[in-house]
Amino acid sequence: MYALRAAEGAGETVVVSFDHLARMIVAGVDGLTLQYVCDPDDARAREGLESLTEMGKGLAGV
């Protein structure tokens, strides 16, 4: 709620709720963590994190 008010106060448009965005980021990080624990691969983990970052930015409308 505070984040929404802060974004609106700054003149920013909120495309998706912060709760939804946070859940998607946590789900992505959890998935990447499980993949790494089961089959460690630094390059794949780095690529996955970069992809997750871009997807989060897209979902947020950045």
Beta strands, then each sheet from edge to edge (+ up, - down):
end
